[in-house]
């Protein structure tokens, strides 16, 4: 698949509705593992998929724990 003339880099988002100590996939830069779910998750996932590392970090930092 090509996006804007270049090959798209596939990514995987794993969301566990209830956080636990294990993940569904191994830790890699193209895999996002999220424990729990709220409206804040949508912004984090959008930043991750858009390859916007600055926005991704900002979204994670403003999320309330």
Secondary structure, 3 states (H helix, E strand, C coil): CEECCEECCCCEEEEECCCCCCCCCCCCCCEEEEECCCHHHHHHHHHHHCCCHHHHHHHHHHCCC
